[in-house]
Amino acid sequence: MSYSQGPQQGPPRNNGGNRNGGNGPDKGNNPFFNFNQNGGDGKGPDSNRSFWRSPWLWAVLAVLIMMGIFGFFSSQNGPQTIDTKDGLELLAGNQRSGAVKSAEITEKMQVVELKLNDDFTKDVEGFQGKKTNKNFGKDVQFYYVFDQGPQVVKAVEKANLSEGYNSVVPQTSMMSLLISSVLPMLIILGVFWFLLSRMSSAAGGNMFGMGGKKNSARLNDGQTPKTKFADVAGEEAAVQEVEEIKDFLKDPSKYKALGARIPRGVLLYGPPGTGKTLLARAIAGEASVPFYSMAGSDFVEMFVGLGASRVRDLFDEAKKNAPAIIFIDEIDAVGGKRGSGMSGGHDEREQTLNQLLVEMDGFDNDTNLIIIAATNRPDILDSALLRPGRFDRQVAVEAPDLEGREAILRVHAKGKPFVPDVDLHTVAVRTPGFTGADLANVLNEAALLTARSDAQLIDNRAIDEAIDRVLSGPRRRTKGMALEEMRNTAYHEGGHAMVAAALHHTDPVTKVTILPRGRALGYTAVMPTQDRYSQSRNELLDQMAYAMGGRVAEEVVFHDPTTGASNDIEKATSIARQMVVEYGFSSKLGAIKWADGSDQDSGLDALKPRAYSEQTAEVIDREVLDLVETAHTEAWQIISRNRDVLDELVRQLLVKETLNKDELAAIFANLRKAPERELWLSDVNRPDSELPPVEIPKELERSVTGTTSPSGPASNTTPAQG
């Protein structure tokens, strides 16, 4: 189900571009950071071997090999280890045999080294359990446990060694102490530094904001963009507002001769996808000046002061290349109102904003440096940022009208093959409220669908499907919907369409379908007939009535409504609340704005008390309930009087699944219209005048077929179920 929302007031959608990070400053071709020198993306021809080319891997392997060689030679040149039993037997029998010349006892290590007159041999168990005679040589040693210490000492003393014996207490050298205590710590720190460096490289060379003072601003396309004003279609008013900035950057003499000062800053605001970034690039491209681009989030770091340092670096670099343009996208990330956070104004974002304010005051009129910023939410920006002398000019970049949409379509249609009967004007008529990004997406989706079907030319069917995909999502390829649920969906969508057609202040119904799309089981499209920027009270009441049409159809036909109308009820309630608390359409509460219609405060604002009393809140709730119930009753009356038309509509929907404007017009030929509403007065003591309005002058009249309202695409076609 669909209904207009007046001027474009849809929720913002993200439209930030891709920002390519780097390997951080001063890394270059350092092999300790760039493991893969073939592009660094793991897709080069040798990407499968990049691990084996790591210098760290070979360094570790070299250390292990050296340790193995050292251990091997140490075991070959040192004394051979024998069993403790054999060692004690050699000492005990030395008085008879004289086999042992000398002995050396090492404390703490609990080892006794023996020098023999002849080689010591012994049968040991070898391969597959076979006994072999092994020669241990004349230099052997054996170990003992602590409790065996006295026994070993007595054995050595009684052995009557020819060269005597000695006791050794090992002394730890300073070098050994340093190696054993400092080396492990150095190894741990080295591993930590290596891992941190790799994470910093993956994060664009600035881990936790600790990447030095280099900012991520960049010069595009060899110092100047190639975008021109001709590429910015559908925004003629915004282009005219910034035309003089281009002239000033190219030839400031004529402005200075008149004592004029060009705006230091220009704020571009509007819904996402309307071309704010494109317009900023076009200014730089037309003026042939360097274009520095950063996002507001690029200034915000973990530690206080780093963001402010980036602001200083950015302005210093731009001044060196003046005349130049600095573009800050999504400036609300750093330029929000100060003092609204939990930190009391001492967080990194607010310190960065303070530095930005200082820098914008710090350059004189001869600098030829223009600051352009873009945002979707100008209402949350700090007032100091918007004062004259900083962002002197604020340019609205809104969703294009019919002519603008057609111009945008022609720009994006270049290079795409169409069948001869495709009319871009008709496509513009069918896409009210679409932004430039939405229109580009429509033609791109149409091209993808055409390629998927192995066709050579884009036709109207592909464009129609692309519009539906952008509005409501892709069609769900499912065969699991029960026939009863399909019939229920047909009555639900038929109720929307019939109530909309029976009212007097609604836009024409152009399409009804029961094909599942996105999260919806079906939807009804209502197409505005002209561009509008406001809505009357009767138009809002009609929107509420046909929003309830699906729920009423389920009640009248099945006597058991489903959950499919939850979205319709939500929208009807939202309109009713806006009429009462925001638009002043209540005779009991008067023309007073009691609160925002959304009633969705965030942050600390949610903790503030309401601006009205509990008694007023009760009156607001009753007024909202009365409006919704009145719309519910109007829908019930229309469906009850036209049940035969509804049944015929459902029959055709079940067969064809989708009905277009002409088919709906034939079904609604015998539709009984709803009666006109009574005249509404805000107060009985203030009756309306009986004099009619003046006639519109003939020279101002223009006839535009099929122009549409600038309501957003999301609100123009809203799923009724799902």
N, C-alpha and C positions, 0 to 999 in steps of 0.2 A: 504494500500500500504506500502511496506517496502523497506528500503535500508540501507546499513551499514553506520556507521559513523566513520570508522577507529578505532583507539584505543578507549578503554572504556573512554568516556568523557561525560557520561550522568550526569544529575543533581543529586546532593547528595540526598539521602533519609534517613530519620531518622531511626536509628536502636538501640536507647538507650533501656536498659532493665528497668524492673520495679524496682523502689526503694521504699522499704517499709518504711514509716515513723513510728514513735513511739508516745508515749504519752508525750514525753519530759523528761528531766532529773529530777530525784528525785521525780517523782509523784508516782511511784509504785502502791500500792493499795489504794491510797487516795480516799475516796468515793466522795469527792467534785469534782474530775476530772473523775473518772471511774464510770459513772452512770450504765454501764452494765458490770458486772464482768464476764459474760459468754463469754469471747472472745472479747468483745468490738466491735463486728461487727453487732450487732442487730440480729444475727441469732441463738443465744443460745436458750435453751428450755424456759427460763424465759424472753426472750427479750420483750414480750408483756407486762410484768409487770415492766420493768426497770424504767419507769416514776414514778410509785408509790413507788419505793424504793429510790427515790431521797431524801437526807436529807434536801435539801432546801425546798422541798414541805412540809415536816412535820414541819419544823421550822416555816414556814409562817402560817400553820394551827394552831400551838400551840399559836402563837402571837394573831391570830384572836379570838381563843377561850378564851384566857385570857382577851382580851379587852371586849368580850361579857359578861363574868362573872363579870368583874369589873363594867361595865355599869349597869348590872342587879341589883347588890347589892347597887350601888349608888342610883339607882332610888327607891329602897325599903326603905332605911334608911333616905333619905333626905326629905325635905318638899315637899308636894304635890302642884302641880301648879293648881291654879284656874283662872277663867276669871278675867280680869282687872275690869269689872263691879262689880263682886261679891266682890272683894277686897275693892273697893271704898265704896260700900254699907255697908260693915262691919265697916269701919272706920267712915262713916257718922252716923250710928246708934249706935255707941258705947256709947254715952252719955246716951241713954235710956236703952240699954241692958247690957252694960258692958261686951260684949263678948270678946273683944280684951284686952289682958294684956299688950303686948309690940309690938313694931315694929322696924325693922332695915332696913334702906335704904342703898343700895349699889350703889355707884357712878360708872359710866361707864357701869356696867352690867344692869342698869335700872331695878332693881328688888327690891321688898319690901317683906320682910319676916315677917309674923304675928304669934304671939303666942296667942292662944285662950284658953278660960276657958273651953269650951265644944267642942265636935267634930262638925266639919262643914259638913253638909249633903246637898245634892242637887239631884233633879231628872235629870238624863241624859238619852239621847237616846241610847238604847242598841241594841241588836241583832234583826234584822228584824223590826226596828223602834219602838220597845216597850220601854216605859219609865220605868226606874229602879232608885231606890234611892241609891246614892253612898256616902259613908262616906270618907271624905278627911282627917279626923283626926284633932288634935289640932295644928299641925304645917303646915301652908300653906304659899304659896308665889304667887305673881302675878307680871307680867311684864308690863311695860308702855313704850310708845314712848317718844322721847326727848321733844317734844312739851308739853307733859302732866306733865313734871317735876314740874313746879310751883303748879299745881292743886293737885298733890299727896302730896307735902310737906305741903300745907295748910290743906289738909284732915288729915294728921297725927298730925299736931299741934292742930287742933280743936277736935281731938278724945278724949282728956283728958284720956290718957292711964294710967292705975294703976301703971304699972312698967316703964312708960316712953318710950322714943324712942331713937334711936341712928343712926348716919350716918357713914358709913364705906367707906373709900377710899382704894381699894385693892392695895397692894404693890407687885411688881414682884420680886421674889427671884432670887438670882444668879443661882441657880440650874434650875429654870424654864426658865431663859434666855438662859442658855447653851443648855437645851433640845430643845427649840424652834428654836434656830439658828444653832447649830452645828449638831444636830441629822439628820435633812433632808440632810445636805451635806454628812454626813457619809453614809447615806443610798444610796444616788446617787453614791458615790464613790464605795461602796460595790457592787452595781449592775453592775457598769462599770467594776470593777475588775473581777467579776464572768463571765461576757460575754466575756471579753478579754481572760480569762483563758480557757474558753471552745473553743474559736476560735484558741487559741494557741495549745490546745490539738488536735484539728482536723487538724491543719497544721503541725503536727509532733513535737510539743513542741517548736517551734521557730517562734513566731508571729513577723513579720516585722524584723526578724533577731535578736530579743531580747530574745534569749533563753539561754544565758550563753555561756560559751566557749567550751562546748562539741561539737565536730564535729560529723558528721554522718558517718565517716569511720567505717568499720566493718570487723571483722574476719569471713571468710566464712567457713562453714562446719567444725567447731571445729579447727580453726586456719589455716588449709591448704585446698586448693581445691582438689577435687578428679580427676580433668581433667588431662589427659595425652596427650603427643604428638600424640599418636595413634588416639585420637579423633579429631585431626586437620588434616583433609584430604584435598588434593588438593592444599596445600600451602607448598610444600617441600622446595622451595627456602627460604621462610621466616623462616621456622623451622630451616634450617641449619644456618641462620644468628644469631639466638638466642640460638643455642645449647650450645655455650660456656658460656653463662650467667648461664645456669642451672649447668654446670660443676663447674663454679667459686663459686656459692653459696653452692654447696655440698662439694667441695674440693678446696679451693683457694690456697693451698700451692704450687701446681705445677706452677701456674701462677706467684705467688710472687717470686718463686725461679728464674724465668727468668726475673724478674723486670717488668713484664707486669702489666698494670692497666686495669681492666675491665671497660667497659663504665659505667659511672654513670647513664646515662639516655638513654633510647631507645624510639624512636618515631615511632609508627606504623601508617602508612597512607595508605589510599586507599578508594575505593568506599564503601558505606554502605552495610552491609551484607556479607562482605568478611571474617569475623572471627577474627577481631582484638582483641576483648575482650576475645574470646575463646583462642586465642594464648597466651595472657598475663596470663590467668588462668592456661594454660597448663605449662608455665614456672614455676610458683609457685608450681603446683602439682608435676612436675618432680623433683624439688629441695627440696620439702617438707619443705617449709618455709611459714610463715604467709603472707597473701595476703590482703592488705588494698585497698579497692576500693571506689573511689569517682568520681562524675561527675564534670566537670568544673563549671557548674552552681551552685553546692553546695557551692562554695566559694564566690559567688557574693551575697551580701546582700544589704539592703537599706542604711545602714549607713556606712560611711568610717571607716575602721579599723577592722570591724568584720570579713571580709574575710581574712585579713592578720592574725588575731588571730587564725582562723581555720587552716591556713597553718602551723603555729607554733605548734599548738596542734597535728596536724596529724604527723608531722615529729618527735616531741618528743615522741609520742606513738610508732611510728615505730622503733625508735632507741632503745627503751627499749626492743623490741622483735627481734632485729637484730640477724641473717640475716633475711631480710624481703624484700617484694616487695610492692611498692606503685604504684597503677594503677590509673591514672587520665583519665577518658573517656571524649571525646569531649573537649579537652584542649583548642580548639580555642575559647571557651566561656570566658576564662579568659586570654589566652595567645596571644590575637591579638596584632597587632602592636600598640605601644604606640603613643600618640599624634594624633591619627586619629579621636578622638571623639570631640564633641562640647565643652567639659569642659576643654580642654587644658592640659590634663594629670593628673588631680587631682580627677578623679572619683574613685569609689570603685574598679572597675575592674583593673585599672592600679596600684593602691596601692597593691592589692592582687598579681598581677604579680610581682611587685618589691620584695615583701616578698618571693615569690616562687623562684625567682632568687637568693636571699640571702641564702635561706635554701639549695639550690642545691650546692652552693659554700661552705656551712658551715660544711659539714661533710667530713672527710678525707677518705683515701683509705681503712682504716682498719675497717670502719663502717659496711661493707657488706650490704649496703642498695642500692637497685636498683630502679630507677624511670622509669616506663613504662607509656607512654602516647599514646592516640589514637586520630586521627582526620581525618575528610574527606577533610579538606582544609588546607594543609600544607603551601600554598602560602600566607596566611594571618597571619601566626605566626610571632611574634617579632624575629628579628635577634639575639638579645641577648639570647633568649631561645634556639636557634639552634646552638650556637657556641660550639666548642670543650670544654669539661669540664663540660658541662651540658647535653644536648642531643647529645652525641657523635655519636650515630649510628641512622640512619634513614632507616627503613625497609619498603619496599613497599609490601602491602598485596593486590594484584590485583585479578581481577576475574579469576577463574581457567580456564586452557585450557581443551582440550577434556579428557585427562587422569585424570586430577584433578576432572573434573565434574563426571566422572564415579566413582572415589574413594569416592567422597562425597555422591553420590547416594547409594553406597553400605553401607556406614555408616548409613544413614538415613533409609535404607531399612530393617535394622535389626528389627525383631519383627513384620514385616508386611507380610501377606500371599499373594503370587502372583501366577498367573497361570503359567504353565511351559514355555509358549512361550514368556513371558515378557523378553526383552533383555535390561538391563540397559545401555549397550554401545549404543544401538540405541536411547535411551532416552537422553543420553549425546550428541549424534550427533544432536538431534533435539532442544537442548537448548543452542545455542551459546550465550555467554556473561552472562549467569545466574550466580549469586553469590551463595555461600553456603546457604544463607537464602532463595533465590528463589527456589533452588532445594529442600530444605526441605519443602517448601510450596507446591511444585508440588506434592510430594509424600503424604503429609498430605491431600491435596485437593482430590487426587485420593482415599485415604482411606475413606474420608468423603462421596464422591460420591458413593463408593461401599456400604457403610453402608446405605446410603439413599435408594439405590435400593434393599436392603435386600439380597445382594449377600455375599458370603463367601470369595471370592478370588478377588484380584485386577487384572483387565485385561488391555489390551492395550487401549480399548475404554475409560476406566476411566482415564488412564494416558494422552491420547490425549486430552480429555476434560479438564483435570487439567492444562495442558500446555496452552491451549487456555484461560482458566480463568485467569491464572497468567499474560499472555501477554496482553489480551484485556478486561478482566473483564468477569463477568458471562453472559450467554446468556439471552437475554430479551425474556420472554414468552409473546409475543404479537401477536394478530391476526388482529391488526388494520391497517397494512400497505396496502395501496392501490396497486392494481395490476400494475398500471402505474409506481408508485414509485419503486416497486420491479423490474420491467423491467429496469428502469433507473439505479438502483443500479447494476444490472447484467451487463449492458453495461459499467458502470463506472469501476467496478472491472475487467471486461474482458479487458478493455483498458489498465489497469495497467499490467495485466498478459501478454498480447500479446506483448506490447512494451518491457517488460523485457526479454521475450523469443527471440525477434528478434534482440536484441543488442548483442555485442560481449564481453563485459567486465562486465556483470552482473552475479549474482549468480542464480542458478536454481530456478524456481518457483515451490514450493512444495504443495501449497494449495490455493484455492480460494473459498470463501463462501459468500453468501448473507444473511446469518442468522444474525440478529442484535445481537450485543454483546457489552456490555458497552454503550458508547455513539455513537458507530459506527453502521451504517446500514449494513456493510460488510467489509471484509478486504482481502488482498492478502499477503501471506507469501512467502518470498524469503529467501532461506536457503544458507548461505555461504558454500563453499566446503572445506575450510581449515582455520586454525588459521592464521590471518593476524594482523599486528600491524601498517600498513600504507596502504595508498590507492593512486593509480596513478590518474593522471589527467583524463584519459579516463574513469576510474571507476566512478569518481565523475560526469562526464558529462552523463554517462549512468544512474546514479541515478536520476539526474535532468530530463532526458528524460522520464523515466517511472514514475516519480512522476507526470508529466504532462499528462500521458496517459489517466487517468480517465477524466480529463477535455476535452481533445481532442475528446474522444469517444462521450461525450455528444454533443460537437459542431458538429461533423460530422453526427451523427445519428439524433439528435433531433433539431439541429440548435437553441437550447435554453439551454445554460448551467445552472446548479443549483449551490447552495451554498455549495454542498457537497465536492467541491474541495478546500475549504479554507485551510484545513490543508496541502494538497499537495502543494499548492502555497507557503504557509509559509515555508515549508521545502526546496523547490526548491530555494526560495529566500535566505534562510540561507546558503545553500551550495554555491550558487553563490557568496555571499558576503564574505564567508570565503576564497574561491578561490582567490578573488581579494585582500583583505586587510590582509590576514593572511598567505596564502600558496604561494603567489608570482606567481600565474598562470595567469598573465596578461602581455602581451608584451608591453603595453603602460605604465604601472606603474612600471614594473620591479620586481625583487625579493626583495621587501621591505615589512616589516610588518608595515602597516599603523595603524592598530588598532586591538583589539580583534575582532574575527569574530562575537561574540555574540552582541557586541556593547551595552552591558547592564551594565553600571557603576552604582554603588550604593553609597549612603552616600555622603561624600564631594567630591569624585572623579567625580561625575556627574557635579559639578560646574567648573571643570577644563576645560580650552580651549582645543579644538581638536589639535592633533599633526600635522595636515596638513591644508592647505589653502582651501578657498572656491573653487578655481579652481580645486584643487585635488579632492575635494568632488564631484564636477560635473563629473569629469572623472570616479571616482569610481561608481557613479550612472549609467553612460552610460555603463560601462563595465558589471555591474551586469545585467542591462536590456538586453544587447546583449547576455549574456550567457543564461538567462532564455528564451529569444525569440528563440535562436538557439535550445534549448531543446524542446520548444514548436513545432517548425517546424519539427524536427526529429520525434517526436511522431506523428504528423499529417501525415507525409509521410508513416510511417509504417502502421498506421491504414487505410489510403486510399488504400494502395497496398494490404492489407489483410482483406478487409471488409467481404469476405465470411467466413474466419476463425473466425473472431469476432462474426458473426451471429451464427455460429455453436456452439461456446463457450457459448453464451448467451442462446441458446435453451437448452443446457444440464444443465446450471446453474438453469434455471427456473424450470426444472424437478427435478434435484437431490439436488439443493440448495448448495451442497458442492462438489468440485472436488479435488481429490488427485493428487499426482505427476504422477502416471501412466496414469490416465485419461487425464491429461493435455498434457502429452507427445504424446498420440494418436491424440489429437485434433491439436497439433502444428506440426504434421508430415509434412504437406505441407506448413508450414509457410515460407514466403519469407523473408530472413534475410535483415537487413539494411546494406548498404555498409560501408566499413571501412572508418574512418575519415582520412583526410589528416594529414601528419606529422606536428606536432606543433613545432615551434622554438620560443624560448624566444626572439631571435633577429636574423634577417636575416644575420647579419655579423658574427654570431657564428653558423655555420652549424654543424649538428650532424656528428659524425664519422660513417663511413661505416663499421668499424670493429665490429664484433659481440662480445658479452661477452664471458668470458671463460666458459668452461663446468664445471658443478658441479661434484666433485669427486664421484666416485661410492660408496665409503665407507660412504659418507655423505647422500646419497639418502635414503629416507625412504618412504614407501607407507602407507599412512593412509587414509582409506576410510571414506569419509563423515566428515572430520574435519572442524571446523567452525571458523568464525571470532569472536574476542572478543568484538564485539559491543554489547551494552547493550540490554537487552530484550525489553525495551520500544521502541528502535529504530529499532529492528529487525522485528517487525510486527506492522505497524502503521495503524490505521483505516483510511480509505479513505473518509468516510462520517460520518456525525453525528455532 
